[in-house]
Amino acid sequence: MGKHRLFDEDVLVIGLGRFGAAAALEMDRLGYRVHGIEMDGEVAERYSRKLMRVQSLDATDPEELRKAKPQDFRIAVVGIGTAVEGSLLTAGNLVDAGTPSIWAKAVSAEHARLLERIGVHHVVFPEAEAGGRVAHLVNDKMEGYIEFEDGYAIVKMRPPQEMIGFTLGDSHIRKRYGVTVVGVKAPGEDFTHAVPETKVGPHHIMIVSGPSQLIEQLAARP
């Protein structure tokens, strides 16, 4: 039986370090046909059994990169981070090849500025983003945290004591804290979309949305 493909498309991932490999494997899981490029032959060999195709070549060299036919891919991800010069040269080669959607990892604001200047479409700061999430998770109340650019967040969190044993309508969480409980889930049970009659128990995990500062106030409650 063939693999179910949620995203039926070929993508190119250059640099199979921690970031590049994680992105490549997750895209493969989602159904993309992932073609990897890794200069380290041993690393390339390791991932050749996990991705559709992996080539060991130097993507900073335009002639070498042409062997991978980057012009045939709509999406390319540059996972090279610590070697800033290699990252910039590789991204520049993809820009010259006319790749429509280039994603690249940056390790500093200056690195990001240069990537954007040469034409990279999407620049990400994986370490900074992960660090920001950790800062919200260390209080042991939140178990998942996604924040958007406008200060709006969606979190997975355990309920404070003041909500346990009450329905959402009775606890007036939206009125008191300005956030919305989207749904709840207890171990072994299905996710349930929240309604005013939803009763919150001590083992529930809640999905809460709203302004990040207001969610933090709710999470700070005992």
GITAUR-V391509 format. One record per residue. N is the residue number from 1. PSI is psi in whole degrees, 0 to 359 (NA if undefined). Layout:
BEGIN
N/PSI + N/PSI
END
This chain:
BEGIN
1/129 + 2/160 + 3/134 + 4/130 + 5/106 + 6/322 + 7/102 + 8/81 + 9/149 + 10/135 + 11/155 + 12/127 + 13/122 + 14/119 + 15/105 + 16/48 + 17/201 + 18/312 + 19/308 + 20/318 + 21/318 + 22/317 + 23/317 + 24/315 + 25/322 + 26/321 + 27/323 + 28/318 + 29/323 + 30/346 + 31/355 + 32/150 + 33/103 + 34/125 + 35/119 + 36/152 + 37/128 + 38/125 + 39/328 + 40/115 + 41/322 + 42/319 + 43/317 + 44/318 + 45/320 + 46/320 + 47/353 + 48/338 + 49/355 + 50/339 + 51/167 + 52/316 + 53/138 + 54/129 + 55/139 + 56/101 + 57/168 + 58/104 + 59/350 + 60/345 + 61/115 + 62/322 + 63/320 + 64/315 + 65/328 + 66/335 + 67/334 + 68/357 + 69/59 + 70/337 + 71/345 + 72/354 + 73/137 + 74/327 + 75/134 + 76/141 + 77/126 + 78/107 + 79/2 + 80/126 + 81/304 + 82/327 + 83/86 + 84/318 + 85/317 + 86/322 + 87/313 + 88/318 + 89/317 + 90/313 + 91/319 + 92/322 + 93/323 + 94/320 + 95/315 + 96/329 + 97/350 + 98/24 + 99/124 + 100/327 + 101/104 + 102/125 + 103/139 + 104/143 + 105/136 + 106/148 + 107/356 + 108/166 + 109/322 + 110/319 + 111/314 + 112/318 + 113/318 + 114/321 + 115/315 + 116/323 + 117/324 + 118/356 + 119/10 + 120/136 + 121/325 + 122/122 + 123/132 + 124/151 + 125/79 + 126/319 + 127/316 + 128/319 + 129/319 + 130/319 + 131/321 + 132/320 + 133/317 + 134/320 + 135/330 + 136/341 + 137/344 + 138/348 + 139/359 + 140/359 + 141/317 + 142/139 + 143/352 + 144/144 + 145/124 + 146/121 + 147/138 + 148/169 + 149/333 + 150/16 + 151/12 + 152/141 + 153/156 + 154/127 + 155/156 + 156/122 + 157/159 + 158/148 + 159/146 + 160/162 + 161/325 + 162/346 + 163/339 + 164/128 + 165/357 + 166/156 + 167/162 + 168/327 + 169/321 + 170/326 + 171/345 + 172/42 + 173/318 + 174/319 + 175/321 + 176/327 + 177/350 + 178/22 + 179/165 + 180/129 + 181/114 + 182/323 + 183/171 + 184/157 + 185/133 + 186/154 + 187/131 + 188/359 + 189/160 + 190/155 + 191/136 + 192/126 + 193/137 + 194/140 + 195/166 + 196/333 + 197/357 + 198/124 + 199/130 + 200/125 + 201/171 + 202/339 + 203/4 + 204/148 + 205/132 + 206/147 + 207/119 + 208/138 + 209/153 + 210/184 + 211/135 + 212/321 + 213/324 + 214/323 + 215/321 + 216/324 + 217/319 + 218/318 + 219/336 + 220/348 + 221/144 + 222/NA
END
